[in-house]
Structures are given as structure tokens and as C-alpha cells.
Amino acid sequence: MRVHSFSAILFAGVLSLFASVASAQAPVRGGTLTIALPTEPTQLNSAIDTTQQVKIVAGKIFSGLVKYDLNMKLQPDLATSWAVSKDGLKITFNLRKGVKWHDGKPFTSADVAFSVMKAFGQYNGLVRAVFANVERVDTPDANTAVFIMKQPAAAIMNALPVATATILPAHIYDNTDVRQNPANQKPIGTGPFRFVEWQRGSSIVLERNPDYFEKGKPYLDRIVFRVIPDTQSRGAALEAGEVDMIYHSTAAASDARRLGALPNIELTTYGYIFDSTVCFVEVNNEHPILGKAEVRRALAYAIDRKFVLDNIWFGFGTPANTPIHNALKQAAAGAVPQYAYNLAQAEKLLDEAGYKRGADGVRFKLNIDFVPFGDQYSRMAQYVRQQLTQIGVQAEVRNTDFPGWIRRIWTTHDWDLNMSAITNASDPSIGVQRAYWSKNIVPGTPFTNGTHFKNAEVDKLFEQVAVEQNATKRKAQFASLQKILATELPVLPLVSIDQFTLVNKRVQNHSTLADGVYSGYSDVWIKAAK
Amino acid sequence: MRDVIYRLFRSPAALIGMALLLLVAIMAASASVFYPQGPFNLVGQPLAWPGKLPGLPFGTDSLGRDVVAGILHGSRVSLLIGLAATVAALALGIAIGAPSGYFGGWVDDVLMRITDAFQTIPPFLLAIVIIVIVRPSVATIIFAIAAISWPAVARLVRAEFLKLREAEFVASCRLIGMSDARIIFTQILPNAMAPIVVSASIMVASAILTESALSFLGLGDPNAISWGSMVGMGRSDFRTAWYLVAIPGTAIVLTVLGLNLLGDGLNDALNTRLHRRRAGA
């Protein structure tokens, strides 16, 4: 027995030695990486479109000014160095020399100025607000771009990677309608891969850019994106080796653990810091009953977040206490009110709020809506309805298509509870503020403040963190902000979701940057089959 | 009539079909007896395989709901939708087909062109369009299925009426001054019932399948469990918990099989020519 365990340890030691040798292997050139797309993009310009299937393709074709590694350290991309003035009102970028667009034209500071002022600064739904702080971009020479700010923007560096601040070629886009430019269908970038062809309904093919500015990279010959709309088929294609990668949790969560345990498949949750998503129950804060914070707190007690995490998200995440994702360390929550699962407490609070059970055991009735993406949100709706039944709140689940759901939440505002999630993006000033800032109640515009939550303190704090230059002070402001949000509960936070990638183990270096699958993949290489 | 029942009970296919349907009827009737709380209660650990937990012979679904409760309550929704949609489609089909066949002429032209218009749209797509426009609920699903099933009935009824309006007994009714409505409802319709009854049994089956397909696509009533919605919900867990698809799937198969067998049996029993030929042989 002892001998056995000793030899087992020895064997394990030898194995781990092999493993470390393997990971230190030098990258090999060549090979095709195949990535499964869950839906087909409508175009390929990520400066004007924040959907993930646009970002994952465009991220390989275009470049940003900077990148972030997994420790959130800035790394050069099109900018080789940068300096922020003390007052935060001037940011100078020194641009890489000798970079060429895929059509051979030189990349210059004019491209940066154009992209900030006329492309993503105008049309990118996530970072538009951040870049609205840029007064103008000065271009003293072809290799220098200077952002002149109206006021400091704390999140601006976080907004700069390619996925959101995609640098476009001014010579193609200037003086055209950026959103309708034919180049959106056949993009021309500076990134590691060039666009080859797009077969509608089937695939998008990219090839190595031989003139890429990082010498010797990229390693891959080609990247093929295959459109596979059916969840089960995507899993089967990965298992069969027909695709190498399923990203952004687009395999069934229940199936992901099984797939991840296969000998040739790796399951990772790295590379989604910039897409940190929190799922929650949104509450209509103008509802006559739900408008009262004590009622919202009662409902929070009735929902077991651990159950939601384990059985609806299959363990991919952590229970959330606030609407800010715990991966965003710059905004870590301090001590906030907790609502440990307790049905008796929920009933007590409802009684105290004056909503006693009627003769039929019912306190009041509600409707539950859910975002019609995947299974998770409809399952959350089913679960929440069942929990509410137990505390005497009768709820009906409504099934709506996506446009109808958007109309109901943001236009007609005819809803009570809504199962949903929003990405916090790379910073709460980019991804979170929009949902709670009372000045962002914009009827008709999706993913604005749809709960109609209004709190002067919260407004003030969001405005402060947006311009605060001192990280410690900013963190303290975020802590106060989250304390209020966790007390007032404009939404009931459920789970900080960990997005996952399933990838064939032959693919190396795929999650080395903060924007993970949305990055350029110049470092990715494929290990030859043994 | 007694002959028909006698022949029906001598047909093994019809007997098996009726036994299956009786079983489903018992399931539907007993749902509230065994599971008065309904099918949505979270009773135990989610995704527990059949037999793993005591008292849960068919296991639990992804939220920990009892699959047996879902099957029993789901049989109600599936049967209700199947029967109600068929009755509605029959009523509409007869209302259109009977005058069309009986009067002929411009009445026939107008009514049949309307029927044609409906028949040119792929039926399942039409059902999806209707459900997407109005909110999915049991009532709207019944309406959508009836809306796609009636044209076939109308065609069938019209053909029967075309044939029977020339029959001698109809001529004699006209001769004694019977009103058109009375002739249609008391004379021709009873004699045209045989093919209508046979097709009705198949229509119930196809209505159940249509409802299952709609629920499978997520267009079912989210506040009611049906077998189709159980299959749809279980689908994403198929590789790890295939019983969630297999159990309601089997229930659908057996019910549809029962209805088809009964339909075949009815066809044989009502088709007197076939019966005579058999007797003669």
C-alpha cells in the first residue's frame, strides 16, 4: 500500500515535470483555429457594435491602443507608451511606427483621432459615455495622439482595448456613414489577421497578416469562425474535434462540466474580466408595491442565491451581494447588507409592510418577465415564481420575444419583475452606472435605467467615481455606492457569473489577456498532434 | 351503430389504442389527487436520476421538480389542447365546408378561396406567427392550432357534402319542403360523420404534436407544464440527464400512437364496404 502511494507520488511528480516542460514549449507556426459562433454577426465593425460575436471576430482583425494582461497591467498595442497628466486632462499616446493597414496604407495618428471622435466615441453603446469626456484629439505628428479631456474620465484606460475602442482606418471611413460603410462587411484593420471571406450562414475566414507589427507573429495560418446556432450541436462539434473553441458560455452550462472533463478539452473561466456579468431580478421601482424598499428586501430573502448558482448556472460564478461583479477589483464591495435565504423573514417583512395574506393565502400578484436568451433566464423565472408562491405572492411568467421584451421593459414600462443580466464591462463607470443613474432613464433605449430607480446619493457617487483619479478614494466611493445599492435593492443581485470557454487542449495561449477571446490572438498557437 | 362498436372492440389495434388513451385519461384525472400542489414544487435535489431519491420514481428536473408530477399535470395540458383545438377546428371546418359543398356556386367559390389562402401558408409557421403576435398561453395555443387545422376539415366536409347532396334521400327531403339548414344538420351531416370522426382522432394527435413542437421552441405557456415543454426544458441537459427528454417523449409517443391506432380502428369499423368485402372473402 505504502509502496503504491509512493510510486503514485513519484508518477505524479514525473507527470507534472512533463507538464511544465510541455507548457514551456516554444510556439509552433501554422495551423487553423476553428471557433464556433452561436449566432451570425450582422457586420464586423466592433467600434459601432458591442455584441460578442462581432467583438470576437473584429478583435482579430483590428487593434486597440493598449491591451490589459490578466493582472490588469497595461500592455502596448498600437500605442507603445502613454502618459496621463496629473490633472487627468491630457493623455499622450506614442504610436507604433511603420504599422500598415491591411490594404497597405500607413497607420497614423489621424486614424486614432478619427476613431475616437467619429467612430466609437459616437456609436459604441458601452464606451460612448466615457469618450464623451474627450474634447478633441490633437495630432502633433503622425506618431503622436493627445487626448484633450473636458473632464477626467476614470475608466478611460479600461475602455481602450480593441474590443470596445477599435481603431478604424480613417482613409476608408472618413466622410462616410460609419454605420453603413461597406468596409463593415469586409473589414480592413491593423490586427494580426486579415479578412478573407464571409460565407453567409456558414463561416467567416481570416488569414495571417504577414505584415503584422509584432515580428514573427501571429503563429496561426488561419482562423475560421463557424456559425453553429444550436447549443447541443456546438457541444457535439467540439467533442468531435470539428471546432476548437466554444466561448462566452455558449455551450449548455449543464453540459460544460462533462465536456470540460473530456481528456482533450479544457474548461477555463479566464479572459472575461472585461465582460463581467451579474445576473439579477430587476424590479420596477415605480410599481405601487415593489416601489417600497422593504418589499424588495422581503423578496430578496425569499430567493436562495446558492440554489440559483448551483442549479441554474451550474456553479459558474459566485452569489452576488451587489450589482457589481466581484472580478472588478477596482470596485470591491465592502461590508454590505446580506439577505441570507430565509422564507420566514421574507413573510415577516411583508406582514410588517402591510401586505398580509388574504383569505386565499395570496398577498398580491405580480408578472415575471425574462430576457429570452438561453435557458437560464426562463429557469430563473420558473424558480422565482415558485419561491414567491411560498411567501404568498402569486406570479405569472410571461414569455416574450426579444423585441417585445425590450419594448415592455424600456418603452411601455409595463412590467413588475424581470430576470436579466448586464455586463459590467471593464469598469462600473462603463457597465453599471447606466442602469442606476437617474439621468439615464431614457424610455425607448434598451439597457438604460429601466427600473426607474432614483436616488440622489447614488447619482452623486456615480458622477464622482467617473472622474476620480485616486484609486483608493475611488474604491471607497464604490464601497459607499454598493452599500446603498444593497440596501435599497433597485435590483436583487443573484450571481456574479463566470463566463467559460471550452477549448481543445491543442490550442495554446488562448486566455492570456484581460479581454480573452476578444483579443487579437497573435500569441495563440496550435500544438501539433502527437 | 352497435355494429360499429362491436367491430371496434374486435379490432386489436383499436383496443390497444383505447387502452393507451384510457391510461392517459386516468393520468389527467388523477393529477390533482396525487399532486394537489401542482407540478412546479421544488421537491428535492435537481437532476436526480429516476429511483435515486425515495418517492421520486422518475427523478427530478433541472430545478428539482418531480418529473412524475410534471407528466401527470402535463397530460392535462396536452389532452386539453389536443381536444379543444380539434373541436374548434371541426366546428370551423364544418361551418365552412358544409355550405360550400351543399350550395356550390359562388358560395363554394368564395369559401374555398379563403380555405386555399390558409392552405398556402405552411401550417406550423402560421402557428408560430400567431403565437409570437399574441402572448403564448393555453388559450392562444388552442386558437393557433385550430387556425392551422380547419382547412383540411373544410375540404373533407365539402367533398362529403358534394357527394351526398345528390343522394336520393336528400332529394326527397327537398321535395317535402325541408329547410336547407335542417337538411344540412339533420340529414347530410350525420351521414358524413364517418370520415370526420376518423380524421378527428388523427387531428387530436397532430394537435398534441404541434403543441409539443411549439413548447419545445420555447413558445409554450410558461405557466403550464406540458409534455412538449418538458422535452424542451430537458433538452439542454440531454447528455447528462437524458431521462428528462425520454420520459415525456415516451408519453407523447404512446398518446399519439393510441390516437392513431384508434383512428385506424374507427376507419375499419366505419368503412362498411371494407367490412362487407372482408365478410365476403
Interface residues (C-beta under 8 A of the other chain):
Chain A: T231 Q232 G235 A252 S254 D255 R258 D310 N311 I312 P372 D375 S378 R379 A381 Q382 Y383 R385 Q386 T389 E396 V397 R398 N399 T400 D401
Chain B: F40 N41 L42 P46 L47 S62 L63 G64 V132 R135 P136 G218 L219 G220 D221 P222 N223 M233 R235 S236 D237 F238 R239 T240 A241
